[in-house]
Amino acid sequence: MCAITGLIKPNNETVYFEELQSLAEPLLHRSPDGSGHFIEKSVGLYHGRLAIHDLSTQGKQPFATPRGVHAIVNGEIYNYLDLKKQLERGNPDIHWQSHSDCEVIPYLYEKYGYNFVEHLRGMFAIALYDSHQQELIVCRDPFGMKQLYYFQDADGFYFASEMTPLIQHLEQKKISLPVLQEIGQLHFDTTADTIIKNIKRVLPGETLSISNAKIKARGYYPDKLGFPPGPVTSPRHYPLTQALDDFDRVFEETINLHLQADVPVGLFLSGGIDSSCILTMAKRLQKQPIHTYTIGFDSNETHDERHVAAALAKQFDTTHCNIEFSADDFWALLPYAIQATDDPTADYAIVPTFRLAQEASKDVTVVLSGEGGDEVFAGYGRYRSFIRPLWQKRRDLYRKGDLSRLGLLKYDLRTWQRHIDEIKQACFKKRYNRLYTAQIIDMQTWLPNDLLIKLDRCLMRHGLEGRTPFLDIDVMKFANTLPEAYKIKGKQGKWILRQWLAKHLPNYDALTHKKGFTVPIQAWLEAKREPIRTLLLENEFIESFVLKKKLKKLLDV
């Protein structure tokens, strides 16, 4: 896990180190373990390092092949040992310079071209430069676990792991009204556009090439996530005992890969199904105590699962940290969490996540987390009504954003509807069923543009790598072999995970109601009503997109 940034200029103009350095400075919090760079005439690549594998200087990036392919990577490649063996069979002259997981990247590109990403099992944002072709290539993993942003103007093409370096280089810094409206309506935005005009995201699974000042789309990987078209498997043809054995095998391999590191690894333990599954398997594979971290909210049992986490920690003999999070903590940390999140979401949980990362970084450098379990195994309540799913009744999705629901927005653009319709149409053409379509919509919008941004920014602000085992490509492909009845049964989502827990952790009440990681924000806001009222009514920026009279009336209730 690291920081990457760089640029390529048109007309063979020279890149100077000072330009690269100015892009890198806002990313220093992501790279406590050194940096490296590459400059060749009109291109510059910078890598800031958080050392996870091969802590020696040999693990320093960029990595390069003798033929002139240079690569920088933010992320982890879990199957790198297998990839090394494959590459060695085809090229016995390869001499690895390090034990890093990312050194395989430029060699894979030489062998497979733009399709090299299809061979990667991991989380990644990659930039590589082909000196022979004078071409820059940038790409992201299919789930969007690692972010990558870019903009292009007359001076060149610029990219970075976060938006802040790019914002600094924009001559005109303007808010995108459509994206701002989306955040007001949905609490996050749904497309490649960001809240800053002209800055875009590389989409999850997307590969772009840049040469001669032209950007070309070279591939779109999410199509290979294994969603089968047409009718799904019947339970008659896939007995539950076999499905549980298959899950156990895939999950064991996945957790084993996610535990690989040359630094200490911990776990965010909420007490919910996803983190409990991860802990159960991790303790099977690792006998030494695991650091676990739980956060809960004082005087609010509705939002607190710490008692479950504490019982699990005791049972598995973890080194457990129990954090109590108060309203005072929320307001004290809110400015720092906002500062860490240059790609904004209206997700209150970003503040306790920031606090969790702050505490975990004292002991470990890598932490496992349960993001993705709901999207992959259909855990959300809305999936249970997939006959009339979230996207089918637009007003349900529309109501998700409080500003929109309360009629406070000046403009009702709803640009997200067009994007959702495009995803639906693509799913229809592939003959995906309704449940798969609902899952895919979440995986292309809510997951990468809310949950994973929150995780990345909060953790990397503290020099901490987050790993999400449920967003492993093999876990995804396994989940897509399951009958719907093994994902959703009655009122229970993630049914197969519940059955697996019942088998391997019999004393865990797998049928408890899902609470999720929610914040008692209503009570905390009410306690700060007057200062919040003053802030909102006296802010000129807020007045530019919110109906002030309606806002005042609402605040005076």
C-alpha positions in Angstrom: 0.0 0.0 0.0 1.6 3.2 -1.1 1.1 6.4 -3.0 1.6 6.8 -6.8 1.6 9.9 -8.9 3.0 11.1 -12.2 2.5 12.8 -15.5 3.2 12.6 -19.2 3.6 15.8 -21.3 2.8 16.3 -25.0 5.2 17.2 -27.8 8.1 15.5 -26.0 8.3 18.3 -23.5 10.7 17.7 -20.6 9.5 16.7 -17.1 11.5 18.1 -14.2 12.0 16.5 -10.8 10.5 19.6 -9.1 7.2 19.1 -10.9 7.1 15.5 -9.8 8.0 16.5 -6.3 5.2 19.0 -6.1 2.7 16.3 -7.0 4.2 13.9 -4.4 4.2 16.3 -1.4 0.5 16.0 -0.5 0.8 12.2 -0.5 3.7 12.0 2.1 1.3 10.6 4.8 0.8 7.5 2.6 4.5 6.8 2.3 6.4 6.7 5.6 9.1 4.2 4.3 10.8 6.1 1.5 10.2 6.9 -2.1 11.5 6.4 -5.6 11.0 8.0 -9.0 11.6 7.6 -12.7 11.9 10.4 -15.3 12.5 9.9 -19.0 12.1 13.1 -21.0 8.3 13.7 -21.1 7.2 11.3 -18.5 7.7 11.1 -14.7 6.6 8.5 -12.2 6.7 8.8 -8.4 6.2 6.1 -5.8 5.9 6.7 -2.1 6.3 3.6 0.0 4.5 1.9 2.9 6.7 -1.2 3.2 4.7 -4.5 3.6 6.8 -7.1 1.6 10.6 -7.0 1.4 11.4 -4.2 3.8 14.8 -3.8 2.4 15.8 -1.1 -0.2 15.4 -3.7 -2.9 11.7 -3.4 -2.5 11.8 0.2 -3.6 9.8 1.2 -6.7 9.6 1.9 -9.6 10.4 -1.6 -10.9 11.7 -2.0 -14.5 12.4 -4.6 -17.1 15.6 -4.6 -19.2 13.4 -3.7 -22.2 12.3 -0.5 -20.6 8.9 -1.1 -19.0 8.7 0.9 -15.7 5.9 0.3 -13.1 4.7 1.9 -9.9 2.0 0.1 -7.9 -0.3 1.1 -5.0 -1.7 -2.1 -3.5 -0.9 -5.8 -3.0 -0.6 -8.7 -5.5 -1.5 -11.8 -3.5 -0.7 -14.4 -6.2 2.7 -12.9 -7.0 4.6 -16.1 -6.1 2.6 -18.1 -8.6 3.0 -15.4 -11.2 6.8 -15.4 -10.7 6.9 -19.1 -11.4 4.8 -18.6 -14.6 7.0 -15.9 -15.8 10.2 -17.8 -15.0 9.0 -20.7 -17.1 8.6 -18.5 -20.1 11.7 -16.4 -19.5 14.5 -18.3 -17.6 16.7 -15.2 -17.9 14.6 -13.2 -15.4 16.6 -12.2 -12.4 14.4 -10.8 -9.6 15.8 -7.8 -7.8 13.6 -8.1 -4.7 11.0 -10.2 -2.8 8.3 -7.6 -3.5 4.9 -8.7 -4.7 4.8 -5.9 -7.3 8.0 -6.7 -9.2 6.0 -9.0 -11.5 3.9 -6.2 -12.9 6.2 -4.9 -15.7 7.1 -8.4 -16.8 3.4 -9.4 -16.9 2.8 -6.4 -19.1 5.6 -7.4 -21.5 4.0 -10.9 -21.8 0.3 -10.1 -21.9 0.0 -6.4 -23.0 -3.0 -4.5 -21.8 -4.6 -7.8 -20.6 -2.0 -8.3 -17.9 -4.4 -7.2 -15.2 -6.6 -10.3 -15.8 -3.8 -12.3 -14.2 -3.6 -10.4 -11.0 -5.3 -11.4 -7.7 -5.2 -8.5 -5.4 -6.0 -4.8 -4.9 -4.1 -2.3 -7.0 -3.8 1.0 -8.8 -1.0 0.8 -11.3 0.9 3.1 -13.6 3.5 1.9 -16.0 5.4 3.4 -18.8 6.5 1.6 -22.0 9.6 3.4 -23.1 9.6 1.6 -26.5 6.0 2.6 -27.3 6.3 5.9 -25.4 3.0 5.1 -23.8 1.7 5.5 -20.3 -0.8 2.9 -19.0 -3.0 3.3 -15.8 -5.4 0.8 -14.3 -7.4 -0.2 -11.2 -8.5 -3.5 -9.7 -12.0 -4.6 -10.6 -13.6 -3.8 -7.3 -11.9 -0.3 -7.0 -10.2 -1.1 -3.8 -7.4 1.3 -4.7 -8.3 4.7 -6.1 -6.7 6.5 -9.0 -7.5 10.0 -10.3 -6.5 11.9 -13.3 -6.9 15.1 -15.4 -5.6 16.2 -18.7 -5.0 19.8 -20.0 -2.7 21.4 -22.5 0.3 20.8 -20.2 -0.2 17.0 -20.0 -1.9 14.1 -18.4 -1.6 14.0 -14.5 -2.6 11.1 -12.2 -2.4 10.4 -8.4 -3.7 8.1 -5.7 -5.6 11.0 -4.2 -7.2 14.1 -5.6 -5.3 16.8 -3.6 -2.1 16.8 -5.8 -4.3 17.2 -8.9 -6.4 20.0 -7.4 -3.2 21.9 -6.7 -2.2 21.8 -10.3 -5.6 22.8 -11.8 -5.6 26.4 -13.0 -9.4 26.7 -12.5 -10.7 24.9 -9.4 -14.5 24.6 -9.7 -17.1 22.4 -8.0 -19.0 20.1 -10.3 -22.7 20.9 -9.6 -24.0 17.5 -10.9 -21.7 15.6 -8.6 -22.5 17.8 -5.7 -26.2 17.2 -6.3 -25.5 13.4 -6.4 -23.8 13.5 -3.0 -26.8 15.4 -1.7 -29.2 12.9 -3.2 -27.4 9.6 -2.6 -24.6 10.5 0.0 -22.0 9.5 -2.7 -21.5 9.9 -6.4 -21.8 7.2 -9.0 -19.6 7.9 -12.1 -16.1 8.6 -13.2 -16.6 12.3 -12.5 -15.5 13.8 -9.2 -16.7 16.8 -7.2 -13.9 18.8 -8.8 -14.5 19.7 -12.5 -12.2 18.0 -14.9 -10.7 15.5 -12.4 -11.9 12.0 -13.1 -11.5 8.6 -11.6 -10.1 5.6 -13.4 -13.1 3.3 -13.1 -12.8 0.0 -11.2 -11.4 -2.5 -13.6 -10.6 0.1 -16.2 -7.3 0.3 -18.2 -6.4 3.5 -20.0 -3.4 4.2 -22.3 -2.0 7.7 -22.9 0.2 8.7 -25.7 0.4 11.7 -28.1 -2.0 13.5 -25.7 -4.7 11.0 -26.4 -6.5 8.8 -23.8 -7.7 5.4 -25.0 -9.8 2.8 -23.1 -7.9 -0.5 -23.4 -10.0 -2.8 -21.2 -12.8 -3.2 -18.7 -12.2 -6.0 -16.2 -15.5 -6.2 -14.2 -17.0 -8.3 -17.0 -14.7 -11.1 -15.8 -16.0 -11.2 -12.2 -17.9 -14.4 -12.9 -21.5 -13.4 -12.9 -23.2 -16.2 -14.9 -25.9 -15.2 -17.4 -29.3 -16.7 -17.4 -30.8 -19.0 -14.6 -28.6 -19.6 -11.6 -27.6 -22.9 -10.1 -30.4 -24.9 -8.5 -29.8 -26.3 -4.9 -30.7 -29.7 -6.3 -27.5 -29.6 -8.4 -25.3 -28.1 -5.7 -25.8 -29.7 -2.2 -25.2 -27.4 0.7 -22.6 -29.6 2.2 -20.6 -29.4 -1.0 -21.1 -25.6 -1.1 -19.8 -25.2 2.5 -16.7 -27.3 1.7 -16.0 -25.3 -1.4 -16.4 -22.0 0.5 -14.1 -23.3 3.3 -11.4 -24.2 0.7 -11.6 -20.8 -1.1 -11.9 -18.8 2.0 -8.9 -20.6 3.7 -6.7 -19.9 0.7 -7.9 -16.3 0.6 -7.3 -15.5 4.3 -3.9 -17.2 4.1 -2.9 -14.9 1.2 -4.3 -11.8 3.0 -2.2 -12.7 6.1 1.0 -12.6 4.1 3.2 -9.7 5.2 6.6 -8.9 6.6 4.9 -6.6 9.2 2.2 -7.2 11.9 -1.3 -7.8 10.7 -4.5 -7.1 12.7 -8.3 -7.2 12.3 -11.2 -4.8 12.7 -13.6 -7.0 14.7 -17.1 -5.6 14.8 -18.8 -8.7 16.1 -20.8 -9.0 12.9 -20.8 -12.0 10.5 -18.1 -10.8 8.1 -15.4 -10.0 10.6 -16.3 -13.1 12.7 -15.8 -15.3 9.6 -12.4 -13.7 9.0 -11.3 -14.1 12.6 -12.4 -17.8 12.7 -10.4 -18.6 9.7 -7.4 -16.5 10.6 -7.0 -18.3 13.9 -7.1 -21.6 12.1 -4.1 -20.5 10.0 -2.2 -18.4 12.6 -1.5 -19.6 16.1 0.0 -16.5 17.5 -2.3 -13.9 19.0 -4.0 -11.5 16.5 -4.5 -7.9 17.3 -8.2 -7.1 17.1 -9.9 -3.7 17.3 -13.6 -2.8 18.1 -15.3 0.5 18.4 -18.6 1.3 20.0 -20.7 4.2 21.0 -21.2 5.3 24.6 -24.7 5.0 26.0 -26.2 3.6 22.8 -26.7 -0.2 22.7 -28.6 0.1 19.4 -25.4 0.9 17.6 -23.0 -1.2 19.8 -21.8 -4.7 19.2 -18.7 -4.6 21.4 -20.0 -7.3 23.7 -20.1 -9.8 20.8 -16.6 -8.7 19.7 -15.3 -9.0 23.3 -16.6 -12.5 23.6 -15.1 -13.5 20.3 -11.7 -11.9 21.3 -11.7 -13.9 24.5 -12.6 -17.2 22.8 -9.9 -16.8 20.2 -7.3 -15.3 22.6 -6.7 -12.1 20.6 -4.9 -9.1 21.8 -8.0 -7.0 21.9 -8.5 -3.2 21.9 -12.0 -2.0 22.8 -12.6 1.7 21.9 -15.5 3.7 23.3 -16.4 6.5 20.9 -18.3 9.5 22.3 -20.0 12.5 20.8 -17.0 14.6 21.9 -14.7 12.3 20.0 -16.8 12.7 16.9 -16.7 16.5 16.9 -13.0 16.6 17.8 -12.0 14.2 15.0 -14.5 15.4 12.3 -12.2 18.1 10.9 -9.3 15.6 10.6 -11.5 13.0 8.9 -12.8 15.6 6.4 -9.2 16.7 5.7 -8.3 13.1 5.0 -11.2 12.6 2.5 -10.6 14.8 -0.5 -13.1 12.7 -2.5 -16.1 13.3 -0.2 -19.0 11.1 0.8 -21.8 11.9 3.3 -20.9 8.9 5.4 -20.8 9.6 9.2 -19.0 6.4 9.8 -15.8 7.9 8.4 -15.1 9.5 11.8 -15.1 6.3 13.9 -13.3 4.5 11.1 -10.6 7.3 11.4 -10.4 6.6 15.1 -10.1 2.9 14.6 -7.2 3.4 12.2 -5.6 5.8 14.6 -5.6 3.2 17.3 -4.6 0.2 15.2 -1.7 2.0 13.7 0.0 1.9 17.1 0.4 -1.9 16.9 0.1 -3.1 13.3 0.8 -2.0 9.7 -1.9 -4.1 8.0 -5.5 -4.6 9.1 -8.1 -7.0 7.7 -11.7 -5.7 7.3 -15.0 -7.1 6.3 -16.0 -4.7 3.5 -17.5 -6.5 0.6 -19.2 -9.3 2.4 -22.7 -7.7 2.0 -22.2 -7.0 -1.7 -20.7 -10.4 -2.6 -23.0 -12.6 -0.5 -26.2 -10.4 -0.7 -26.3 -9.3 2.9 -28.2 -6.0 2.6 -31.9 -6.0 3.4 -32.8 -4.5 0.0 -31.5 -7.7 -1.7 -34.2 -9.7 0.0 -36.8 -7.8 -2.0 -34.9 -8.2 -5.3 -38.2 -8.8 -7.1 -38.6 -5.0 -6.7 -34.9 -4.1 -6.0 -33.5 -0.8 -5.0 -32.8 0.4 -8.6 -36.2 -0.7 -9.8 -38.1 1.8 -7.6 -36.0 4.8 -8.1 -37.7 6.8 -5.4 -36.2 4.5 -2.8 -32.7 5.3 -3.9 -33.6 8.9 -4.3 -34.8 9.2 -0.7 -31.4 7.9 0.5 -30.0 11.5 0.5 -31.5 13.7 3.2 -31.0 17.0 1.3 -33.0 15.6 -1.6 -35.7 13.9 0.5 -36.3 17.1 2.4 -36.6 19.2 -0.7 -33.6 21.4 0.1 -31.7 21.2 -3.2 -32.0 24.1 -5.6 -31.6 21.8 -8.6 -33.0 18.3 -9.2 -30.6 16.9 -11.7 -30.6 13.2 -10.7 -27.8 12.5 -13.2 -27.2 9.2 -11.3 -30.4 7.8 -12.8 -28.9 7.8 -16.3 -25.8 6.0 -15.0 -27.9 3.4 -13.1 -30.0 2.8 -16.2 -26.8 2.2 -18.2 -25.7 -0.4 -15.8 -29.1 -2.0 -15.8 -29.2 -2.1 -19.6 -25.7 -3.7 -19.7 -26.9 -6.3 -17.2 -30.0 -7.0 -19.2 -28.0 -7.6 -22.4 -25.9 -10.1 -20.5 -29.1 -11.8 -19.2 -28.1 -11.3 -15.5 -31.0 -11.9 -13.1 -32.3 -9.2 -10.8 -30.2 -10.1 -7.8 -27.0 -10.0 -9.8 -28.0 -6.7 -11.3 -28.7 -5.2 -7.9 -25.3 -6.5 -6.6 -23.5 -5.2 -9.7 -25.0 -1.7 -9.3 -23.7 -1.6 -5.7 -20.3 -2.9 -6.7 -19.9 -0.2 -9.4 -21.3 2.7 -7.3 -21.7 2.5 -3.5 -18.9 0.1 -2.8 -16.0 1.9 -4.6 -17.2 5.5 -4.2 -18.2 5.3 -0.6 -17.1 2.3 1.5 -13.7 1.8 -0.1 -12.8 5.5 -0.3 -13.6 5.7 3.4 -11.4 2.7 4.2 -8.5 3.9 2.1 -8.4 7.5 3.3 -8.9 6.8 7.0 -6.3 4.1 7.1 -3.7 5.6 4.9 -3.8 8.8 6.8 -2.3 6.7 9.6 0.1 4.7 7.5 -2.1 1.6 7.7 -2.9 -0.8 4.9 -6.5 -2.2 4.8 -7.2 -5.6 3.2 -10.7 -6.8 2.4 -10.7 -10.6 1.9 -14.3 -10.7 0.8 -13.3 -8.6 -2.3 -11.0 -11.3 -3.5 -11.6 -12.4 -7.1 -11.8 -16.1 -6.2 -14.3 -15.4 -3.4 -16.4 -13.4 -5.9 -16.3 -16.2 -8.5 -17.3 -18.8 -5.8 -20.2 -16.6 -4.7 -21.5 -16.4 -8.2 -21.7 -20.2 -8.4 -24.2 -20.3 -5.5 -28.0 -20.7 -5.8 -29.8 -17.6 -4.7 -31.3 -19.7 -1.8 -27.7 -20.0 -0.4 -27.4 -16.2 -0.3 -30.9 -15.2 0.8 -33.2 -17.5 2.8 -36.3 -16.0 4.3 -35.3 -12.8 6.0 -31.6 -13.7 6.2 -29.0 -12.5 3.8 -25.5 -14.0 3.6 -27.1 -17.3 4.5 -24.1 -19.5 3.5 -21.8 -17.4 5.7 -24.2 -18.0 8.6 -24.2 -21.7 7.9 -20.4 -21.8 7.8 -20.2 -19.9 11.1 -22.7 -22.2 12.7 -20.5 -25.1 11.7 -17.1 -23.7 12.7 -18.2 -21.3 15.5 -21.2 -23.1 17.0 -21.7 -20.7 20.0 -22.0 -17.7 17.7 -25.6 -16.7 17.2 -25.5 -16.4 13.5 -29.1 -15.4 13.2 -28.8 -12.1 15.2 -30.1 -9.0 13.5 -27.6 -7.2 11.4 -26.7 -3.8 13.0 -24.0 -2.7 10.7 -21.4 0.0 11.4 -23.8 2.9 12.1 -23.4 6.1 14.1 -25.9 7.6 16.5 -25.7 10.8 14.5 -29.2 12.2 15.2 -28.6 12.6 18.9 -25.2 14.1 18.4 -26.5 16.6 15.9 -29.4 17.6 18.2 -26.9 18.4 21.0 -25.1 20.8 18.6 -28.2 22.3 17.1 -27.4 26.0 17.6 -23.8 26.1 16.3 -24.8 23.9 13.4 -27.7 26.2 12.6 -25.4 29.2 12.6 -22.8 27.4 10.4 -25.4 26.4 7.8 -27.3 29.6 7.5 -24.2 31.8 7.3 -22.3 29.8 4.8 -22.3 31.3 1.3 -21.2 28.1 -0.4 -24.1 26.1 1.1 -26.5 28.8 -0.2 -25.3 28.2 -3.7 -27.0 24.8 -3.9 -29.5 24.7 -1.0 -32.8 26.5 -0.7 -32.0 28.8 2.2 -35.6 29.5 3.2 -36.5 25.8 3.4 -33.3 25.1 5.3 -34.1 27.8 7.8 -37.6 26.6 8.3 -36.3 23.0 8.9 -33.7 24.2 11.4 -36.3 26.2 13.3 -38.6 23.3 13.9 
